[in-house]
């Protein structure tokens, strides 16, 4: 089984005492402990856990985990995140430009993953549907630039 340790980004460390955050971290850690992922070493992965549709804002709150499988500590990274809804050709999502600085991320060790909620503008989603399971969403990280400080 997976040896991934789920953590909070440095910028979110003050939230560690929040019972809701503790519960979410525990649930996500259990998910990684109970599932095996075919990760290869050498990059950072994004694992979508679920999406919550914010109808009034026309955004999808994507809840996911960035997993460090580079084999070395990462101090920050930039990437573009593209999303799609499985089986819904009408759904469109804005590409999310991610820029996690050392001040935000801190140092993410190999085999660590940090949890994040990302609000992404969306159109064409079912107005009657509030939430999407991981199997209903797909995502791709591209243009990945990893920052390693000495």
C-alpha positions as CSV (number, residue, x, y, z in Angstrom):
1,X,0.0,0.0,0.0
2,X,0.9,3.6,-0.3
3,X,3.5,5.3,1.9
4,X,2.2,8.8,1.0
5,X,2.0,11.2,4.0
6,X,-0.7,13.9,3.6
7,X,0.3,17.3,5.1
8,X,-0.8,20.9,4.9
9,X,1.1,23.5,2.9
10,X,3.2,25.9,5.1
11,X,0.7,28.7,4.5
12,X,-2.1,26.5,6.0
13,X,-0.2,25.2,9.1
14,X,-2.2,27.5,11.4
15,X,-5.3,25.6,10.4
16,X,-4.0,22.3,11.8
17,X,-5.8,22.8,15.1
18,X,-9.2,23.2,13.3
19,X,-11.3,20.0,14.0
20,X,-12.8,20.2,10.4
21,X,-9.3,20.3,8.9
22,X,-8.0,17.5,11.2
23,X,-11.0,15.4,10.1
24,X,-10.4,16.1,6.4
25,X,-6.7,15.3,6.7
26,X,-7.5,12.1,8.5
27,X,-10.0,11.1,5.8
28,X,-7.6,11.9,3.0
29,X,-4.7,10.0,4.7
30,X,-7.0,7.0,5.1
31,X,-7.8,7.2,1.4
32,X,-4.1,7.1,0.5
33,X,-3.4,4.3,3.1
34,X,-6.2,2.1,1.6
35,X,-5.5,2.6,-2.1
36,X,-2.5,1.9,-4.2
37,X,-1.6,4.3,-7.0
38,X,0.6,3.5,-10.0
39,X,2.8,6.6,-9.4
40,X,6.2,6.6,-11.1
41,X,9.1,8.5,-9.6
42,X,10.2,11.7,-11.2
43,X,7.3,14.2,-11.1
44,X,4.5,15.7,-9.1
45,X,1.0,14.2,-9.4
46,X,-2.4,15.8,-8.8
47,X,-5.0,13.4,-7.4
48,X,-8.6,14.7,-7.6
49,X,-10.7,13.6,-4.5
50,X,-14.0,15.3,-5.4
51,X,-15.5,18.5,-6.8
52,X,-18.2,20.7,-5.3
53,X,-20.2,22.8,-7.7
54,X,-20.7,26.4,-6.5
55,X,-23.7,27.2,-8.7
56,X,-24.0,30.9,-7.9
57,X,-20.3,31.5,-8.6
58,X,-20.3,29.1,-11.5
59,X,-17.1,27.5,-10.1
60,X,-16.1,24.0,-9.2
61,X,-14.3,23.7,-5.9
62,X,-11.9,21.0,-6.8
63,X,-10.5,19.2,-3.8
64,X,-7.3,17.4,-4.5
65,X,-3.8,16.4,-3.4
66,X,-0.5,17.2,-5.0
67,X,1.9,14.3,-4.5
68,X,5.7,14.7,-4.5
69,X,7.0,11.6,-6.4
70,X,10.2,13.5,-7.6
71,X,12.5,11.6,-5.3
72,X,13.8,14.9,-3.7
73,X,12.4,17.7,-1.5
74,X,10.4,20.3,-3.4
75,X,10.3,24.0,-2.3
76,X,7.8,25.2,-4.8
77,X,6.4,24.6,-8.3
78,X,4.5,26.1,-11.1
79,X,2.1,24.3,-13.4
80,X,-1.1,24.5,-15.4
81,X,-4.0,22.4,-14.3
82,X,-6.6,21.4,-17.0
83,X,-9.8,19.7,-15.9
84,X,-12.5,17.8,-17.7
85,X,-15.8,16.2,-16.7
86,X,-15.9,12.5,-17.6
87,X,-18.8,11.8,-20.0
88,X,-19.9,15.5,-20.2
89,X,-18.6,17.1,-23.4
90,X,-20.4,20.3,-22.8
91,X,-18.5,21.0,-19.5
92,X,-15.7,23.6,-19.8
93,X,-13.2,24.6,-17.1
94,X,-10.8,27.5,-17.1
95,X,-7.2,26.3,-17.0
96,X,-5.8,27.0,-13.5
97,X,-2.3,28.6,-13.4
98,X,-0.7,27.3,-10.2
99,X,2.3,29.1,-8.6
100,X,3.2,27.6,-5.2
101,X,6.1,29.6,-3.8
102,X,8.4,28.4,-1.0
103,X,6.5,30.9,1.3
104,X,3.2,29.1,0.5
105,X,4.4,25.5,0.1
106,X,7.3,25.3,2.5
107,X,9.3,22.1,1.8
108,X,7.4,19.1,0.5
109,X,9.4,16.0,1.1
110,X,9.4,13.0,-1.2
111,X,6.3,10.8,-0.6
112,X,4.5,13.8,1.0
113,X,1.3,15.2,-0.5
114,X,-0.5,18.4,0.3
115,X,-4.2,18.9,0.3
116,X,-5.7,21.9,-1.5
117,X,-9.1,23.3,-2.6
118,X,-9.0,25.1,-5.9
119,X,-11.9,27.1,-7.2
120,X,-12.1,26.8,-11.0
121,X,-14.5,28.7,-13.3
122,X,-16.9,26.2,-14.9
123,X,-19.7,26.1,-17.5
124,X,-21.9,23.4,-18.8
125,X,-22.2,21.5,-15.6
126,X,-25.5,20.0,-14.5
127,X,-27.3,22.7,-12.5
128,X,-29.0,20.0,-10.4
129,X,-25.8,18.4,-9.4
130,X,-23.9,19.6,-6.3
131,X,-20.9,17.3,-6.1
132,X,-18.7,15.2,-8.4
133,X,-16.8,12.1,-7.4
134,X,-13.2,11.6,-8.3
135,X,-14.3,9.2,-11.1
136,X,-16.4,11.9,-12.7
137,X,-13.5,14.4,-13.1
138,X,-10.1,14.2,-14.7
139,X,-7.2,16.5,-14.6
140,X,-3.8,17.1,-16.1
141,X,-0.8,19.0,-14.9
142,X,1.4,20.5,-17.6
143,X,4.2,23.0,-17.9
144,X,5.6,21.8,-14.6
145,X,8.5,23.8,-13.2
146,X,9.9,22.6,-9.9
147,X,11.8,24.8,-7.5
148,X,14.5,23.3,-5.3
149,X,16.4,25.5,-2.9
150,X,19.8,24.6,-1.7
